[in-house]
């Protein structure tokens, strides 16, 4: 192998490695961005669902305690809470 061929081969090898590294970096960035988008979407959906459940539960308990107070006064409310 002549000196010119060896130098051309070395430059080609560096370019290939550099391109492979850049391609790998871009692939990693795209993967991480998609995982981040999925995580944020799931978090937002689950947080909304839990908030709706919490509001429904609190509304039910408030109605229950309101009825207990209305029909039994303070003693009825104390009985319902315990």
C-alpha positions in Angstrom: 0.0 0.0 0.0 1.5 3.3 -1.0 1.6 6.4 1.2 -1.1 8.2 -0.8 -3.5 5.2 -0.5 -2.8 4.9 3.3 -3.5 8.6 3.8 -6.7 8.4 1.7 -7.8 5.3 3.7 -7.1 7.1 7.0 -9.1 10.2 6.0 -12.0 7.9 4.9 -11.8 6.1 8.2 -11.9 9.3 10.2 -14.8 10.6 8.1 -16.7 7.4 8.6 -16.1 7.4 12.3 -17.1 11.0 12.6 -20.2 10.5 10.5 -21.1 7.4 12.6 -20.7 9.4 15.8 -22.8 12.3 14.6 -25.5 9.9 13.3 -25.5 8.1 16.7 -25.7 11.4 18.5 -28.7 12.5 16.4 -30.4 9.2 16.9 -29.9 9.5 20.7 -31.2 13.1 20.7 -34.3 12.1 18.8 -34.9 9.1 21.0 -34.5 11.2 24.2 -36.8 13.8 22.8 -39.5 11.3 22.0 -39.2 9.7 25.4 -39.5 13.1 27.0 -42.7 13.9 25.0 -44.2 10.5 25.9 -43.4 11.0 29.6 -44.8 14.6 29.7 -48.0 13.4 27.9 -48.5 10.5 30.3 -47.8 12.7 33.3 -50.3 15.3 32.1 -53.0 12.7 31.4 -52.6 10.9 34.7 -52.5 14.1 36.7 -55.8 15.2 35.1 -57.4 11.8 35.8 -56.3 11.9 39.4 -57.5 15.4 39.8 -60.9 14.5 38.5 -61.2 11.5 40.8 -60.2 13.6 43.8 -62.8 16.3 43.0 -65.5 13.6 42.6 -64.5 12.0 45.9 -64.5 15.3 47.7 -67.8 16.3 46.2 -69.3 13.0 47.3 -68.0 13.3 50.9 -69.1 16.9 51.1 -72.7 15.9 50.1 -72.6 13.0 52.6 -71.5 15.3 55.4 -74.0 17.9 54.4 -76.8 15.4 54.6 -75.6 14.1 57.9 -75.5 17.7 59.3 -78.9 18.6 57.8 -80.6 15.5 59.3 -78.7 15.1 62.5 -77.1 18.4 63.3 -73.7 18.5 64.9 -74.1 15.0 66.5 -75.1 13.5 63.2 -72.1 15.1 61.5 -69.8 13.8 64.2 -71.2 10.3 63.8 -70.7 10.5 60.0 -67.1 11.7 60.3 -66.2 8.9 62.8 
